[in-house]
């Protein structure tokens, strides 16, 4: 395998391992050929342990195996197109199960024959379980709301929870009036002989799980009936039916009164998970509501049972009305507590409709009138305005009563579902944020890798051009050509910087400064960045606390935003306003912002750029931070994507407010740091020429970088050895450790990387001076050498002048700072 191909594969493997999704590839016999780091973590296997194994025999549950495998064989034979998306359970090494959402594609050889598949998956186990639990609870609440015979109601509740807890069998036992015996309330899946045998059992400290739970008033978890002493007298009754574990929770009613037990049996010895136990406890609570509702219902007339019981058992507003007149005639006192309006106000014929949110009013009234006129019971949701002006969500359940086949009366229950709606909105917002973050991280990894590789290539171009330029006198036409090459390479290097900035890996030269200072220092550049007819207003806070970061990168953000604002205004007159200051940032701001995972709340510095331009549609706002996206005829690089990358790298957040015809406002916030801003650095002393002496070792896996650096170093008066990777560099150095004045070494290399080679060389000679070269950003690269004695960092791509300055700083550290003009 060629070195380039091997490097490409190694880079690809690294990219796959940083992606936070499962990646799995199979050959045409369903043997695993690739699993990334996330896949190993979810499946519970060590790196490489799954390779070569049959996927379906190893990771697919037995009850699904044949069906899924048959579909795979059809895909391999070309009889069936690959299923682009599906969800199924997988088996972990420890026997646990996880629900995975898969995206799939086929892999073909050069002849077009299908030779395997590639799948990416996300673990959605917890999300699906939470959704199922919420849906299950809603279903149970509806069962309780509709009422009916108690055994039937309890049986439906158990069926809901048996669906939520697959493989289990539920049982509800009710405590009799004596408080000493339990009777079967519902057990739809347990054998009738078993339920008959336990009916009337007396509670006690060793009466299985349910008898003990009722006796102690505490939850009883029995993981193995065969060994638990509380089942000593009863295990012979249950073991013939294959029941091995039982978890029982006391059912309590008002005033903490014990009503019975809510239990689940499993055919395997096991302990319920935390989520399962919470679900059972919630089920016991709802069962208690159902039991108490049935007890209350027996004291009511048949026509009033459903709704009057709900007044006591649910947090809702019960009402009755004249269906023919479509008017409410009575309302429960809960209306005052829940919505604030007095009971008598509801009796006005238009009160209900007048207080529905204007955006929902027409649809809600029309829906209710239509169903009432057709004698249909109905449910619907809408927003309602409370007495204090709040907007709440209500779910209304209405029963219509007919007289002479015409609507005569209707009754209803209003339930406040505001918290449920808010939770749904928060969950949706969280999922959107998660998708945005995953998208940014995936594209960032790709952009960072490409920028690093291009920086190596540009080092050769830029370095050789700057070297060749030294061989021609001033005024030579050849110098003009070489200058064009350098400028083109520098523009390409600038694009690489933007890609690194977008990926959050841009080079950071960290200092403390105020955002106001950045604006003031850039004022001249900003004024020439806007159109002639555009007015630029700078509103800089008089006293600001500092932020910490790279002033040059934040200056780049400012110039980009101001230039974009000017272009949004176009050729006509308009105003661009730049404002700085300190503000309070809360979660509500961050929820609507593009942000770093470390984005702060509390007191933050802000930079704001507003324009009076054309504004943006919501569709445009959703894409403005995509790499290379532009609404102009001709784009310029990564644009706002680089702005977002720099903000994320500084732990900040950016929020965009815009609408067509109303201009745009970009607000950036950054965490404050204590203390005073750093003073401005003193100017460097220009030096016309500098030469050194000694022997240098250049270690880099790129031939172009090695040769360019070697030529430049020899021109400076050094003798030079080169090595093609870290291991070769260590071998050459160890042959004569006293020979070398300094070592220039790349960070990312095959066989032995720069960090490993650095430690081996310094172990042989602790005072060795090492200059690290890398296309990645300085802060990330140098952090790996913190406290290890690294001498200097040289950012790729570099020119001859950069190389001279780096060597001067290392070999003559006491001298004045050198600024070399190439």
Secondary structure as the mmCIF struct_conf table of DSSP 4:
data_model
#
loop_
_struct_conf.conf_type_id
_struct_conf.id
_struct_conf.beg_label_comp_id
_struct_conf.beg_label_asym_id
_struct_conf.beg_label_seq_id
_struct_conf.end_label_comp_id
_struct_conf.end_label_asym_id
_struct_conf.end_label_seq_id
HELX_RH_AL_P HELX_RH_AL_P1 UNK A 3 UNK A 18
BEND BEND1 UNK A 19 UNK A 21
STRN STRN1 UNK A 22 UNK A 27
TURN_TY1_P TURN_TY1_P1 UNK A 28 UNK A 29
STRN STRN2 UNK A 31 UNK A 31
STRN STRN3 UNK A 32 UNK A 35
HELX_RH_AL_P HELX_RH_AL_P2 UNK A 37 UNK A 43
TURN_TY1_P TURN_TY1_P2 UNK A 44 UNK A 44
TURN_TY1_P TURN_TY1_P3 UNK A 47 UNK A 52
BEND BEND2 UNK A 53 UNK A 53
STRN STRN4 UNK A 54 UNK A 54
HELX_RH_AL_P HELX_RH_AL_P3 UNK A 55 UNK A 59
BEND BEND3 UNK A 60 UNK A 60
HELX_RH_AL_P HELX_RH_AL_P4 UNK A 62 UNK A 76
TURN_TY1_P TURN_TY1_P4 UNK A 77 UNK A 78
BEND BEND4 UNK A 79 UNK A 80
BEND BEND5 UNK A 84 UNK A 84
STRN STRN5 UNK A 85 UNK A 91
TURN_TY1_P TURN_TY1_P5 UNK A 93 UNK A 94
BEND BEND6 UNK A 95 UNK A 95
STRN STRN6 UNK A 97 UNK A 108
TURN_TY1_P TURN_TY1_P6 UNK A 110 UNK A 111
BEND BEND7 UNK A 112 UNK A 112
STRN STRN7 UNK A 114 UNK A 123
HELX_RH_AL_P HELX_RH_AL_P5 UNK A 125 UNK A 146
HELX_RH_AL_P HELX_RH_AL_P6 UNK A 150 UNK A 164
BEND BEND8 UNK A 165 UNK A 165
TURN_TY1_P TURN_TY1_P7 UNK A 166 UNK A 167
STRN STRN8 UNK A 168 UNK A 175
TURN_TY1_P TURN_TY1_P8 UNK A 177 UNK A 178
BEND BEND9 UNK A 179 UNK A 180
STRN STRN9 UNK A 181 UNK A 186
TURN_TY1_P TURN_TY1_P9 UNK A 188 UNK A 189
BEND BEND10 UNK A 190 UNK A 190
HELX_RH_AL_P HELX_RH_AL_P7 UNK A 192 UNK A 198
TURN_TY1_P TURN_TY1_P10 UNK A 199 UNK A 200
STRN STRN10 UNK A 201 UNK A 202
HELX_LH_PP_P HELX_LH_PP_P1 UNK A 203 UNK A 203
TURN_TY1_P TURN_TY1_P11 UNK A 205 UNK A 206
BEND BEND11 UNK A 207 UNK A 207
HELX_RH_AL_P HELX_RH_AL_P8 UNK A 208 UNK A 216
BEND BEND12 UNK A 217 UNK A 218
STRN STRN11 UNK A 220 UNK A 222
BEND BEND13 UNK A 223 UNK A 223
TURN_TY1_P TURN_TY1_P12 UNK A 225 UNK A 227
HELX_RH_3T_P HELX_RH_3T_P1 UNK A 229 UNK A 231
TURN_TY1_P TURN_TY1_P13 UNK A 232 UNK A 234
HELX_RH_AL_P HELX_RH_AL_P9 UNK A 235 UNK A 239
TURN_TY1_P TURN_TY1_P14 UNK A 240 UNK A 242
STRN STRN12 UNK A 245 UNK A 252
HELX_RH_3T_P HELX_RH_3T_P2 UNK A 254 UNK A 256
STRN STRN13 UNK A 258 UNK A 266
BEND BEND14 UNK A 267 UNK A 268
HELX_RH_AL_P HELX_RH_AL_P10 UNK A 274 UNK A 297
TURN_TY1_P TURN_TY1_P15 UNK A 298 UNK A 299
BEND BEND15 UNK A 300 UNK A 300
HELX_RH_3T_P HELX_RH_3T_P3 UNK A 302 UNK A 304
HELX_RH_AL_P HELX_RH_AL_P11 UNK A 305 UNK A 313
BEND BEND16 UNK A 314 UNK A 315
STRN STRN14 UNK A 316 UNK A 322
TURN_TY1_P TURN_TY1_P16 UNK A 323 UNK A 326
STRN STRN15 UNK A 327 UNK A 331
TURN_TY1_P TURN_TY1_P17 UNK A 333 UNK A 333
HELX_RH_AL_P HELX_RH_AL_P12 UNK A 334 UNK A 339
HELX_RH_3T_P HELX_RH_3T_P4 UNK A 343 UNK A 347
BEND BEND17 UNK A 348 UNK A 348
TURN_TY1_P TURN_TY1_P18 UNK A 349 UNK A 350
HELX_RH_AL_P HELX_RH_AL_P13 UNK A 351 UNK A 354
TURN_TY1_P TURN_TY1_P19 UNK A 355 UNK A 355
STRN STRN16 UNK A 356 UNK A 356
HELX_RH_AL_P HELX_RH_AL_P14 UNK A 358 UNK A 373
TURN_TY1_P TURN_TY1_P20 UNK A 374 UNK A 375
STRN STRN17 UNK A 378 UNK A 385
TURN_TY1_P TURN_TY1_P21 UNK A 387 UNK A 388
BEND BEND18 UNK A 389 UNK A 389
STRN STRN18 UNK A 391 UNK A 403
TURN_TY1_P TURN_TY1_P22 UNK A 404 UNK A 405
STRN STRN19 UNK A 406 UNK A 416
HELX_RH_AL_P HELX_RH_AL_P15 UNK A 418 UNK A 470
TURN_TY1_P TURN_TY1_P23 UNK A 471 UNK A 471
BEND BEND19 UNK A 472 UNK A 472
TURN_TY1_P TURN_TY1_P24 UNK A 474 UNK A 475
HELX_RH_AL_P HELX_RH_AL_P16 UNK A 477 UNK A 502
TURN_TY1_P TURN_TY1_P25 UNK A 503 UNK A 504
STRN STRN20 UNK A 510 UNK A 513
HELX_RH_AL_P HELX_RH_AL_P17 UNK A 515 UNK A 521
TURN_TY1_P TURN_TY1_P26 UNK A 522 UNK A 522
HELX_RH_AL_P HELX_RH_AL_P18 UNK A 523 UNK A 529
BEND BEND20 UNK A 530 UNK A 530
TURN_TY1_P TURN_TY1_P27 UNK A 532 UNK A 533
STRN STRN21 UNK A 534 UNK A 539
BEND BEND21 UNK A 542 UNK A 543
STRN STRN22 UNK A 547 UNK A 550
HELX_RH_AL_P HELX_RH_AL_P19 UNK A 551 UNK A 569
TURN_TY1_P TURN_TY1_P28 UNK A 570 UNK A 571
BEND BEND22 UNK A 572 UNK A 572
STRN STRN23 UNK A 574 UNK A 585
HELX_RH_AL_P HELX_RH_AL_P20 UNK A 587 UNK A 591
TURN_TY1_P TURN_TY1_P29 UNK A 592 UNK A 592
BEND BEND23 UNK A 593 UNK A 593
STRN STRN24 UNK A 594 UNK A 595
TURN_TY1_P TURN_TY1_P30 UNK A 597 UNK A 598
STRN STRN25 UNK A 602 UNK A 611
BEND BEND24 UNK A 613 UNK A 613
HELX_RH_AL_P HELX_RH_AL_P21 UNK A 618 UNK A 621
TURN_TY1_P TURN_TY1_P31 UNK A 622 UNK A 625
BEND BEND25 UNK A 626 UNK A 626
TURN_TY1_P TURN_TY1_P32 UNK A 627 UNK A 628
BEND BEND26 UNK A 631 UNK A 634
TURN_TY1_P TURN_TY1_P33 UNK A 637 UNK A 639
HELX_RH_AL_P HELX_RH_AL_P22 UNK A 640 UNK A 649
TURN_TY1_P TURN_TY1_P34 UNK A 650 UNK A 651
STRN STRN26 UNK A 653 UNK A 658
TURN_TY1_P TURN_TY1_P35 UNK A 660 UNK A 661
BEND BEND27 UNK A 662 UNK A 662
STRN STRN27 UNK A 664 UNK A 671
STRN STRN28 UNK A 672 UNK A 672
BEND BEND28 UNK A 674 UNK A 675
HELX_LH_PP_P HELX_LH_PP_P2 UNK A 676 UNK A 684
STRN STRN29 UNK A 685 UNK A 687
BEND BEND29 UNK A 688 UNK A 688
BEND BEND30 UNK A 694 UNK A 694
STRN STRN30 UNK A 695 UNK A 699
BEND BEND31 UNK A 701 UNK A 701
HELX_RH_AL_P HELX_RH_AL_P23 UNK A 703 UNK A 715
TURN_TY1_P TURN_TY1_P36 UNK A 716 UNK A 717
STRN STRN31 UNK A 719 UNK A 723
BEND BEND32 UNK A 724 UNK A 725
HELX_RH_AL_P HELX_RH_AL_P24 UNK A 726 UNK A 735
TURN_TY1_P TURN_TY1_P37 UNK A 737 UNK A 738
BEND BEND33 UNK A 739 UNK A 739
BEND BEND34 UNK A 741 UNK A 741
STRN STRN32 UNK A 742 UNK A 746
BEND BEND35 UNK A 747 UNK A 748
BEND BEND36 UNK A 750 UNK A 752
HELX_RH_AL_P HELX_RH_AL_P25 UNK A 754 UNK A 764
TURN_TY1_P TURN_TY1_P38 UNK A 766 UNK A 767
STRN STRN33 UNK A 770 UNK A 774
BEND BEND37 UNK A 775 UNK A 776
HELX_RH_AL_P HELX_RH_AL_P26 UNK A 778 UNK A 783
TURN_TY1_P TURN_TY1_P39 UNK A 784 UNK A 789
STRN STRN34 UNK A 792 UNK A 795
BEND BEND38 UNK A 796 UNK A 797
HELX_RH_AL_P HELX_RH_AL_P27 UNK A 800 UNK A 811
TURN_TY1_P TURN_TY1_P40 UNK A 812 UNK A 814
BEND BEND39 UNK A 815 UNK A 815
HELX_LH_PP_P HELX_LH_PP_P3 UNK A 816 UNK A 817
STRN STRN35 UNK A 818 UNK A 820
#
